[in-house]
Amino acid sequence: MRSLPLVDPGDPPLTGPFAYLWWLARRQWAVIATAVGLGVVMFACQAFLPYLTGTAIDDGLTHGFGRPLWRAAGLLLALGSVSAAASAIGHRFDVQAWMRASLTSSQLVGRTVSRSGHAITAELPTGEVVSAVANDALRVGEVFALLGRFVGSLVAYGACAFLMLRVSVPLGLVVLLGLPTVAVALGLLVKPLQRRQTTQREASGRLTTLGADTVSGLRILRGIGGEGVFTARYRAQSQIVRERGVQVAVTQSWLDALQVLLPGSFVVVLLWLGAHMAVEGTITPGQLVSVYGYAAFLGWPVQQATQMLQGTTRAWVGAKKVLKVLAVVPATGATPATAATPPPHVHLVDETSGVSLVPGRVAALVSADPDESAAIATRLGRFDDEAEAPTPVRLGGVPLSAVDKDDVRSRIVVAEATPQLFSGRLAAELDVHGVASEDDLLAAITLADAHDVLDSVPDGLDGELPEKGRSLSGGQRQRVALARALLIDPEILVLVEPTSAVDAHTEARIAARLAQARRGRTTLLVTASPLVLDHVDEVLLLREGELVARGPHAELLEHAEHGRAYRRVVGRHLDDEGTGSTDEPGDRAGTTDDEPALAGGGHERGGRP
């Protein structure tokens, strides 16, 4: 298991659960073959123990404490030792097969989610995706943990039947016919159990989705008084999950009870027949002991067969759920690249709006409708190939959707409006590629005016950030995300409202440093803040989704045709900004530690390979 997680989880078939499970088996055939071999050895040794025990008793009754008895005792000791060793070593391979299959499934789900973009949330609820990793992947691997012992139990069943036929044909027939009858009877409960497990799994997925949606919108729900409504919905759904779980438990309890009762009845019948044969003299006392040993032992193969049937059922259901996630078509890169990557330092043009980024210039995009400018930023980052149709975004004259997606991600970084931070060391959060020096990290922090973050995080760059950076204020999270984007230093950088959650003095410092640091490299700032616009090389003015004017900030203010509209947008930004005091230096009023500013951020999702 040293090779886990896998460097490359592979590309599984998506045609169905059987094809997927077979693909997982073939990828670890050596591990599974070893587990099966050790399972066969262990069960074969156990199957021969009753036979040797009966032989030793007959030899002892016939010859006393002679050489045959000691030989049988030695063989019993050897078989027991080999069985114990095979069981211990086989368990390691059973667990390894389980972990490899489960972690492969988890990695495949994670890779699909990371590559799918918004397509995953459009097609599947959050709970389905979470359950695919937290539950279904483990169920998929469980069948491989049971496989070795199941095959071994089948071999042991055949060996017991053969040895019983040598002792007595009637007893051998009882074994050959009775044990499959018991297994079939137990199997009749598996289908209703599978149906109830599927229903419970779906209800649990809906509960997870509802919980995730409620938690993510908790602050808003409290603000509008809707927390009680969603709490009631969660309570009702949790009761449904509980009821489904009880139904599963009832069926499972019947299966567990019959798993003891039916093999026990089989043992009673076998012993009754054997005892009568011993009284009649048809079999020896030692053979009677062997019959009892077989009868007691054969309950184990029945148990293994039942567990395998249940495990296969759960793996089948889990594989269907995993495949449902894996079948999501990514929003970008679903088809191979059809064009060569353009050379560096070329124009990036959104033909739908007419916006073009001149190589080496720092520009700003201004619109009265923030959704218009945000949509253009999304298209420039190629987050949705369908959004480009029928008018494409072109990089150096080549449609962006025709270029290899990894090349696009390495050259174009879009830092969105809402910062997304993860738990871990602050240095690792800033340096997503893990190649920056401490001086590089401090330089990026200076550009983003985020020195106060180092003071607020214990141990500075080596300090730990909690999930989503909740220990930081909204403005601090925004500046950490900005430093992260600047540290990547891409050829083309698009920043959506990078300073919306900071006060005017901090915004002015960031704007001056940012323009100076990025000058000579293609940069687009989506903002209407005059403190930022005053530092860029040119401003691109949008109206109804189309470019209507471009030029320096001062010239657009005096533009004959569009100056009034431009002043209205910029002036409204000043009115919205206000002059109120802040709860924390560097942050705008209204930004709290509980929730990031709705308009602020800088998550460079386009910059991660």
VOKOL-781069 format. One record per residue (C-alpha): x, y, z; residue in one letter; residue number from 1. Coordinates in steps of 0.05 Angstrom, whole numbers, padded with zeros to 5 digits. Layout:
residues N
c1  c2  c3  aa  i
X  Y  Z  a  NUM
...
//
This chain:
residues 609
c1  c2  c3  aa  i
00000  00000  00000  m  1
00060  00045  -00005  r  2
00039  00063  -00076  s  3
-00026  00095  -00052  l  4
-00053  00143  -00072  p  5
-00041  00124  -00145  l  6
-00002  00171  -00189  v  7
-00052  00158  -00245  d  8
-00119  00126  -00227  p  9
-00131  00110  -00301  g  10
-00191  00116  -00347  d  11
-00245  00066  -00328  p  12
-00301  00041  -00374  p  13
-00368  00076  -00359  l  14
-00413  00024  -00391  t  15
-00437  -00007  -00326  g  16
-00421  -00032  -00256  p  17
-00395  -00100  -00280  f  18
-00346  -00069  -00330  a  19
-00322  -00020  -00277  y  20
-00312  -00074  -00223  l  21
-00276  -00119  -00273  w  22
-00231  -00060  -00293  w  23
-00213  -00049  -00219  l  24
-00198  -00123  -00212  a  25
-00152  -00125  -00273  r  26
-00113  -00064  -00248  r  27
-00093  -00102  -00185  q  28
-00094  -00174  -00210  w  29
-00030  -00192  -00175  a  30
-00056  -00169  -00107  v  31
-00122  -00204  -00117  i  32
-00089  -00268  -00143  a  33
-00045  -00270  -00081  t  34
-00104  -00258  -00035  a  35
-00143  -00314  -00069  v  36
-00084  -00362  -00066  g  37
-00074  -00350  00008  l  38
-00149  -00356  00020  g  39
-00149  -00424  -00015  v  40
-00090  -00448  00026  v  41
-00122  -00425  00091  m  42
-00190  -00457  00078  f  43
-00160  -00520  00049  a  44
-00120  -00530  00112  c  45
-00183  -00519  00154  q  46
-00221  -00569  00110  a  47
-00170  -00625  00122  f  48
-00167  -00614  00198  l  49
-00231  -00655  00213  p  50
-00207  -00711  00168  y  51
-00139  -00715  00203  l  52
-00173  -00710  00271  t  53
-00218  -00769  00256  g  54
-00159  -00809  00228  t  55
-00118  -00795  00291  a  56
-00174  -00819  00336  i  57
-00182  -00884  00297  d  58
-00107  -00895  00296  d  59
-00104  -00883  00371  g  60
-00161  -00931  00385  l  61
-00129  -00983  00341  t  62
-00054  -00976  00355  h  63
-00051  -00935  00419  g  64
00001  -00881  00426  f  65
00042  -00905  00367  g  66
00075  -00875  00307  r  67
00010  -00865  00266  p  68
-00021  -00823  00322  l  69
00041  -00779  00329  w  70
00045  -00771  00253  r  71
-00028  -00748  00251  a  72
-00015  -00700  00309  a  73
00045  -00672  00273  g  74
00004  -00661  00210  l  75
-00050  -00626  00250  l  76
00002  -00579  00279  l  77
00032  -00565  00211  a  78
-00037  -00552  00179  l  79
-00056  -00506  00236  g  80
00009  -00467  00230  s  81
00002  -00460  00154  v  82
-00071  -00439  00161  s  83
-00054  -00386  00213  a  84
00003  -00358  00171  a  85
-00039  -00357  00108  a  86
-00096  -00322  00146  s  87
-00050  -00268  00174  a  88
-00014  -00254  00109  i  89
-00078  -00261  00068  g  90
-00112  -00208  00111  h  91
-00059  -00158  00091  r  92
-00072  -00171  00017  f  93
-00148  -00169  00028  d  94
-00142  -00100  00059  v  95
-00094  -00078  00004  q  96
-00143  -00099  -00050  a  97
-00199  -00063  -00014  w  98
-00158  00001  -00005  m  99
-00133  00003  -00077  r  100
-00203  -00005  -00106  a  101
-00234  00045  -00057  s  102
-00179  00098  -00065  l  103
-00179  00089  -00140  t  104
-00253  00104  -00141  s  105
-00244  00163  -00094  s  106
-00188  00191  -00138  q  107
-00230  00183  -00200  l  108
-00288  00220  -00168  v  109
-00241  00275  -00144  g  110
-00209  00282  -00213  r  111
-00277  00285  -00246  t  112
-00301  00339  -00198  v  113
-00238  00381  -00207  s  114
-00242  00377  -00283  r  115
-00317  00383  -00292  s  116
-00324  00456  -00272  g  117
-00396  00478  -00260  h  118
-00423  00418  -00298  a  119
-00419  00374  -00235  i  120
-00464  00420  -00195  t  121
-00512  00428  -00253  a  122
-00523  00352  -00260  e  123
-00515  00324  -00190  l  124
-00534  00347  -00120  p  125
-00476  00360  -00072  t  126
-00497  00301  -00029  g  127
-00490  00252  -00087  e  128
-00418  00273  -00099  v  129
-00400  00272  -00025  v  130
-00431  00204  -00015  s  131
-00394  00176  -00075  a  132
-00329  00188  -00039  v  133
-00350  00179  00034  a  134
-00393  00117  00024  n  135
-00397  00087  -00046  d  136
-00322  00083  -00059  a  137
-00313  00042  00005  l  138
-00370  -00005  -00015  r  139
-00338  -00016  -00083  v  140
-00273  -00037  -00050  g  141
-00307  -00083  00000  e  142
-00321  -00137  -00051  v  143
-00247  -00145  -00066  f  144
-00232  -00153  00009  a  145
-00280  -00212  00011  l  146
-00260  -00245  -00055  l  147
-00200  -00285  -00030  g  148
-00236  -00317  00028  r  149
-00298  -00330  -00014  f  150
-00259  -00368  -00067  v  151
-00222  -00405  -00011  g  152
-00289  -00425  00020  s  153
-00313  -00453  -00047  l  154
-00250  -00496  -00051  v  155
-00260  -00518  00021  a  156
-00332  -00536  00006  y  157
-00310  -00581  -00052  g  158
-00256  -00613  -00009  a  159
-00305  -00627  00047  c  160
-00355  -00657  -00001  a  161
-00301  -00702  -00031  f  162
-00277  -00725  00038  l  163
-00349  -00736  00062  m  164
-00364  -00779  00001  l  165
-00304  -00822  00019  r  166
-00332  -00831  00089  v  167
-00405  -00842  00067  s  168
-00442  -00829  00002  v  169
-00507  -00808  00038  p  170
-00468  -00758  00082  l  171
-00431  -00732  00021  g  172
-00496  -00721  -00017  l  173
-00525  -00684  00043  v  174
-00465  -00637  00040  v  175
-00468  -00629  -00036  l  176
-00543  -00615  -00037  l  177
-00557  -00584  00031  g  178
-00506  -00529  00032  l  179
-00527  -00498  -00035  p  180
-00599  -00501  -00011  t  181
-00580  -00461  00051  v  182
-00542  -00410  00008  a  183
-00601  -00401  -00040  v  184
-00649  -00391  00018  a  185
-00604  -00337  00046  l  186
-00597  -00306  -00023  g  187
-00672  -00295  -00028  l  188
-00665  -00239  00024  l  189
-00609  -00204  -00013  v  190
-00653  -00172  -00067  k  191
-00701  -00137  -00019  p  192
-00640  -00117  00023  l  193
-00608  -00087  -00040  q  194
-00672  -00049  -00056  r  195
-00678  -00020  00014  r  196
-00604  -00003  00016  q  197
-00611  00035  -00049  t  198
-00671  00074  -00022  t  199
-00634  00090  00043  q  200
-00572  00111  00003  r  201
-00613  00160  -00039  e  202
-00648  00189  00022  a  203
-00580  00198  00056  s  204
-00553  00233  -00006  g  205
-00611  00282  -00005  r  206
-00599  00295  00069  l  207
-00525  00310  00056  t  208
-00544  00357  00000  t  209
-00595  00393  00043  l  210
-00544  00399  00100  g  211
-00490  00426  00054  a  212
-00537  00477  00022  d  213
-00562  00500  00090  t  214
-00493  00508  00120  v  215
-00466  00546  00059  s  216
-00525  00595  00062  g  217
-00532  00598  00138  l  218
-00514  00672  00145  r  219
-00563  00692  00091  i  220
-00618  00648  00120  l  221
-00609  00680  00188  r  222
-00613  00748  00156  g  223
-00681  00734  00123  i  224
-00709  00692  00180  g  225
-00708  00627  00140  g  226
-00663  00587  00186  e  227
-00723  00554  00221  g  228
-00754  00532  00155  v  229
-00691  00498  00130  f  230
-00679  00467  00199  t  231
-00749  00437  00195  a  232
-00734  00409  00126  r  233
-00670  00378  00150  y  234
-00705  00348  00210  r  235
-00759  00318  00165  a  236
-00708  00289  00117  q  237
-00667  00260  00173  s  238
-00728  00223  00198  q  239
-00738  00194  00129  i  240
-00665  00171  00130  v  241
-00677  00140  00199  r  242
-00739  00103  00174  e  243
-00702  00077  00114  r  244
-00645  00055  00159  g  245
-00693  00017  00204  v  246
-00721  -00019  00143  q  247
-00651  -00039  00122  v  248
-00636  -00062  00193  a  249
-00699  -00106  00196  v  250
-00681  -00142  00131  t  251
-00608  -00147  00154  q  252
-00630  -00177  00221  s  253
-00671  -00231  00186  w  254
-00611  -00247  00142  l  255
-00564  -00250  00202  d  256
-00613  -00294  00241  a  257
-00623  -00343  00183  l  258
-00548  -00344  00173  q  259
-00543  -00377  00241  v  260
-00608  -00417  00240  l  261
-00603  -00451  00172  l  262
-00530  -00474  00177  p  263
-00546  -00497  00249  g  264
-00603  -00539  00223  s  265
-00557  -00567  00171  f  266
-00508  -00587  00226  v  267
-00564  -00621  00265  v  268
-00585  -00662  00206  v  269
-00514  -00682  00188  l  270
-00498  -00702  00260  l  271
-00563  -00742  00267  w  272
-00547  -00782  00205  l  273
-00475  -00792  00226  g  274
-00493  -00814  00296  a  275
-00542  -00867  00269  h  276
-00488  -00892  00221  m  277
-00438  -00897  00278  a  278
-00487  -00938  00321  v  279
-00500  -00983  00262  e  280
-00426  -00991  00251  g  281
-00427  -00961  00182  t  282
-00375  -00910  00202  i  283
-00321  -00911  00255  t  284
-00318  -00866  00318  p  285
-00264  -00826  00286  g  286
-00306  -00815  00224  q  287
-00363  -00792  00268  l  288
-00317  -00740  00298  v  289
-00297  -00720  00227  s  290
-00371  -00713  00209  v  291
-00382  -00666  00267  y  292
-00319  -00626  00248  g  293
-00344  -00620  00176  y  294
-00413  -00599  00200  a  295
-00384  -00546  00245  a  296
-00334  -00522  00193  f  297
-00383  -00517  00135  l  298
-00421  -00461  00170  g  299
-00360  -00417  00155  w  300
-00364  -00425  00078  p  301
-00439  -00409  00083  v  302
-00423  -00346  00122  q  303
-00369  -00327  00071  q  304
-00417  -00338  00013  a  305
-00471  -00295  00046  t  306
-00421  -00240  00061  q  307
-00396  -00243  -00011  m  308
-00467  -00238  -00037  l  309
-00481  -00177  00007  q  310
-00414  -00146  -00010  g  311
-00426  -00155  -00085  t  312
-00495  -00124  -00078  t  313
-00467  -00063  -00042  r  314
-00409  -00058  -00091  a  315
-00458  -00060  -00149  w  316
-00500  -00004  -00120  v  317
-00437  00036  -00101  g  318
-00407  00027  -00171  a  319
-00471  00053  -00203  k  320
-00467  00116  -00159  k  321
-00393  00126  -00174  v  322
-00405  00118  -00248  l  323
-00460  00169  -00244  k  324
-00408  00220  -00222  v  325
-00355  00196  -00270  l  326
-00403  00203  -00328  a  327
-00409  00278  -00319  v  328
-00383  00313  -00381  v  329
-00333  00368  -00363  p  330
-00353  00439  -00379  a  331
-00286  00446  -00415  t  332
-00238  00399  -00449  g  333
-00289  00344  -00462  a  334
-00260  00335  -00532  t  335
-00186  00333  -00551  p  336
-00150  00396  -00575  a  337
-00155  00409  -00649  t  338
-00106  00467  -00655  a  339
-00034  00480  -00635  a  340
-00021  00526  -00577  t  341
-00010  00598  -00601  p  342
00057  00631  -00587  p  343
00063  00675  -00525  p  344
00045  00748  -00520  h  345
-00014  00749  -00568  v  346
-00082  00783  -00565  h  347
-00138  00750  -00525  l  348
-00204  00770  -00557  v  349
-00276  00757  -00536  d  350
-00312  00763  -00602  e  351
-00381  00764  -00569  t  352
-00368  00831  -00535  s  353
-00310  00857  -00577  g  354
-00265  00860  -00515  v  355
-00192  00848  -00533  s  356
-00132  00847  -00487  l  357
-00070  00878  -00516  v  358
-00007  00840  -00498  p  359
00033  00872  -00442  g  360
-00020  00923  -00422  r  361
-00058  00931  -00356  v  362
-00131  00943  -00372  a  363
-00196  00951  -00333  a  364
-00265  00927  -00354  l  365
-00323  00972  -00332  v  366
-00397  00959  -00340  s  367
-00461  00984  -00309  a  368
-00482  00911  -00303  d  369
-00431  00871  -00263  p  370
-00459  00806  -00291  d  371
-00438  00828  -00361  e  372
-00366  00838  -00342  s  373
-00365  00775  -00299  a  374
-00391  00734  -00359  a  375
-00335  00761  -00402  i  376
-00283  00742  -00350  a  377
-00312  00672  -00348  t  378
-00307  00665  -00423  r  379
-00236  00691  -00424  l  380
-00217  00637  -00373  g  381
-00251  00583  -00414  r  382
-00294  00555  -00359  f  383
-00350  00533  -00405  d  384
-00338  00513  -00477  d  385
-00412  00519  -00493  e  386
-00412  00591  -00471  a  387
-00366  00609  -00528  e  388
-00412  00583  -00582  a  389
-00427  00608  -00633  p  390
-00377  00666  -00625  t  391
-00311  00642  -00596  p  392
-00257  00671  -00553  v  393
-00192  00672  -00592  r  394
-00121  00670  -00568  l  395
-00075  00694  -00623  g  396
-00131  00682  -00673  g  397
-00142  00610  -00650  v  398
-00208  00591  -00616  p  399
-00193  00580  -00543  l  400
-00238  00518  -00541  s  401
-00193  00486  -00594  a  402
-00129  00493  -00552  v  403
-00106  00441  -00502  d  404
-00140  00458  -00436  k  405
-00077  00448  -00394  d  406
-00041  00499  -00439  d  407
-00098  00548  -00429  v  408
-00096  00539  -00353  r  409
-00021  00550  -00351  s  410
-00026  00615  -00391  r  411
-00091  00646  -00368  i  412
-00111  00655  -00295  v  413
-00179  00682  -00275  v  414
-00185  00703  -00202  a  415
-00259  00703  -00188  e  416
-00299  00749  -00144  a  417
-00308  00701  -00085  t  418
-00244  00677  -00052  p  419
-00238  00602  -00039  q  420
-00187  00584  00014  l  421
-00170  00515  00040  f  422
-00144  00489  00106  s  423
-00069  00480  00114  g  424
-00005  00520  00120  r  425
-00010  00593  00098  l  426
00052  00584  00055  a  427
00020  00524  00019  a  428
-00044  00563  00009  e  429
-00006  00619  -00026  l  430
00042  00576  -00066  d  431
-00004  00527  -00103  v  432
00054  00499  -00144  h  433
00101  00491  -00085  g  434
00161  00525  -00119  v  435
00163  00595  -00089  a  436
00217  00617  -00040  s  437
00202  00654  00024  e  438
00224  00719  -00009  d  439
00174  00706  -00066  d  440
00118  00694  -00015  l  441
00134  00758  00023  l  442
00137  00798  -00042  a  443
00068  00773  -00062  a  444
00041  00789  00007  i  445
00069  00860  00001  t  446
00037  00870  -00068  l  447
-00030  00848  -00038  a  448
-00019  00891  00024  d  449
-00032  00829  00067  a  450
00021  00837  00122  h  451
-00034  00839  00174  d  452
-00051  00767  00155  v  453
00019  00745  00178  l  454
00005  00778  00245  d  455
-00063  00746  00253  s  456
-00040  00675  00236  v  457
00002  00643  00291  p  458
00072  00624  00264  d  459
00062  00668  00202  g  460
00075  00631  00137  l  461
00081  00565  00175  d  462
00015  00577  00211  g  463
-00046  00535  00198  e  464
-00109  00563  00165  l  465
-00175  00531  00184  p  466
-00225  00508  00131  e  467
-00244  00564  00083  k  468
-00197  00611  00122  g  469
-00252  00625  00172  r  470
-00203  00656  00222  s  471
-00191  00713  00172  l  472
-00237  00771  00157  s  473
-00268  00779  00088  g  474
-00217  00831  00068  g  475
-00160  00787  00091  q  476
-00185  00728  00053  r  477
-00191  00771  -00009  q  478
-00120  00795  -00002  r  479
-00092  00725  00010  v  480
-00128  00702  -00054  a  481
-00099  00763  -00091  l  482
-00028  00746  -00067  a  483
-00039  00675  -00090  r  484
-00059  00697  -00160  a  485
00000  00745  -00165  l  486
00048  00692  -00142  l  487
00029  00647  -00200  i  488
00051  00703  -00247  d  489
00015  00679  -00310  p  490
00021  00707  -00379  e  491
-00051  00733  -00376  i  492
-00084  00750  -00309  l  493
-00157  00769  -00301  v  494
-00178  00795  -00233  l  495
-00252  00803  -00217  v  496
-00264  00858  -00164  e  497
-00197  00844  -00129  p  498
-00204  00903  -00079  t  499
-00279  00905  -00065  s  500
-00272  00885  00009  a  501
-00217  00933  00031  v  502
-00219  01006  00051  d  503
-00201  01063  00005  a  504
-00130  01074  00031  h  505
-00113  01000  00025  t  506
-00146  00998  -00044  e  507
-00103  01056  -00069  a  508
-00039  01022  -00045  r  509
-00058  00955  -00077  i  510
-00078  00989  -00142  a  511
-00011  01025  -00149  a  512
00031  00964  -00132  r  513
-00011  00918  -00175  l  514
-00006  00962  -00237  a  515
00068  00970  -00227  q  516
00081  00895  -00216  a  517
00039  00872  -00275  r  518
00060  00926  -00325  r  519
00088  00892  -00386  g  520
00045  00831  -00376  r  521
-00027  00824  -00400  t  522
-00075  00840  -00343  t  523
-00149  00854  -00339  l  524
-00182  00882  -00276  l  525
-00258  00877  -00273  v  526
-00275  00937  -00230  t  527
-00308  01005  -00230  a  528
-00267  01034  -00174  s  529
-00235  01100  -00195  p  530
-00178  01086  -00146  l  531
-00159  01027  -00190  v  532
-00179  01057  -00257  l  533
-00131  01115  -00247  d  534
-00071  01067  -00249  h  535
-00087  01023  -00309  v  536
-00062  01034  -00380  d  537
-00132  01035  -00410  e  538
-00205  01025  -00391  v  539
-00254  00983  -00432  l  540
-00326  01008  -00426  l  541
-00384  00959  -00437  l  542
-00456  00975  -00452  r  543
-00507  00919  -00459  e  544
-00452  00868  -00465  g  545
-00413  00902  -00521  e  546
-00350  00944  -00521  l  547
-00368  01017  -00536  v  548
-00305  01055  -00517  a  549
-00234  01045  -00493  r  550
-00180  01093  -00469  g  551
-00147  01121  -00406  p  552
-00191  01135  -00346  h  553
-00183  01211  -00352  a  554
-00202  01211  -00426  e  555
-00264  01169  -00416  l  556
-00288  01216  -00362  l  557
-00288  01271  -00416  e  558
-00311  01227  -00474  h  559
-00362  01264  -00516  a  560
-00408  01205  -00530  e  561
-00398  01158  -00471  h  562
-00370  01203  -00417  g  563
-00437  01212  -00381  r  564
-00450  01137  -00378  a  565
-00379  01125  -00354  y  566
-00383  01178  -00300  r  567
-00450  01149  -00278  r  568
-00419  01080  -00268  v  569
-00357  01106  -00233  v  570
-00397  01154  -00190  g  571
-00445  01100  -00169  r  572
-00386  01059  -00146  h  573
-00363  01117  -00102  l  574
-00433  01123  -00073  d  575
-00437  01048  -00058  d  576
-00369  01049  -00026  e  577
-00388  01100  00027  g  578
-00344  01129  00081  t  579
-00365  01089  00142  g  580
-00314  01063  00191  s  581
-00291  00991  00188  t  582
-00289  00937  00240  d  583
-00218  00921  00222  e  584
-00165  00963  00187  p  585
-00160  00946  00114  g  586
-00231  00919  00107  d  587
-00294  00952  00084  r  588
-00352  00959  00133  a  589
-00399  00900  00134  g  590
-00348  00846  00120  t  591
-00346  00797  00177  t  592
-00304  00738  00197  d  593
-00363  00691  00185  d  594
-00374  00703  00111  e  595
-00332  00729  00053  p  596
-00354  00793  00020  a  597
-00405  00775  -00033  l  598
-00369  00817  -00086  a  599
-00298  00807  -00063  g  600
-00246  00754  -00076  g  601
-00194  00725  -00120  g  602
-00195  00651  -00129  h  603
-00149  00635  -00187  e  604
-00186  00572  -00209  r  605
-00159  00579  -00280  g  606
-00087  00578  -00255  g  607
-00086  00508  -00225  r  608
-00062  00454  -00272  p  609
//
